Amino acid sequence: MADLTLTPTGPFAGLDLPVSTGACTLSAATLDVALSIMPFRGQDAAVAAALGAALPAPGAMVASPAGRLLWAGLDSYTLLGPAPDLPGAAVVDISDSLAGLLIAGDGARAVLARLCPLDLHPQTFALNATARSELAHIAAQISRIEAGFEILAARSMAESLLHEITAAMISVAAQS
């Protein structure tokens, strides 16, 4: 009888990562747990207390004991880490639906500037800033973290996202 054991794989399994070109490196971001959190009306304070951190303002992310909490839209947040019990919120595990990349190095901002309409200059998009935008026509959440820029997108777009960013890295490196 055939072995029907399923083995989980990441969204970039079998693809060439990490990639270093010019002054940047692109690697898969580790996303153990990602949760979509939408507090019920009037429950923001209770949810913040349960998470151990204030809910982030639009365009920001904050650290909580459970992980990083990203603003993801009106009354919507993404927690990268396991959540405590949150009875005052709708919580959905979106871990398997996301693909995460980390682009780092001196050329990272120039690469992303070719693909996305956001102003990623450090004065405008400081450390711990986050925004939902398009990246090469792919819906993505882009966050500025200490290691570089973290990009979260739909897992179904992982290969396209990797292709577009790698092509932009080659283009930026060719102009250096």
SULPEZI-V962603 format. One record per run of one state. SS is the DSSP state (a for helix, b for strand, c for the rest). FROM is the first residue (numbers start at 0). TO is the last residue. If there is no record, write none. Layout:
ss->(SS | SS)
from->(FROM | FROM)
to->(TO | TO)
This chain:
ss->(c | b | c | b | c | b | c | a | c | b | c | b | c | b | c | b | c | a | b | c | a | c | b | c | b | c | b | a | c)
from->(0 | 18 | 21 | 23 | 28 | 33 | 39 | 43 | 51 | 59 | 64 | 66 | 73 | 75 | 80 | 88 | 93 | 94 | 97 | 104 | 107 | 113 | 128 | 135 | 137 | 145 | 147 | 154 | 174)
to->(17 | 20 | 22 | 27 | 32 | 38 | 42 | 50 | 58 | 63 | 65 | 72 | 74 | 79 | 87 | 92 | 93 | 96 | 103 | 106 | 112 | 127 | 134 | 136 | 144 | 146 | 153 | 173 | 175)
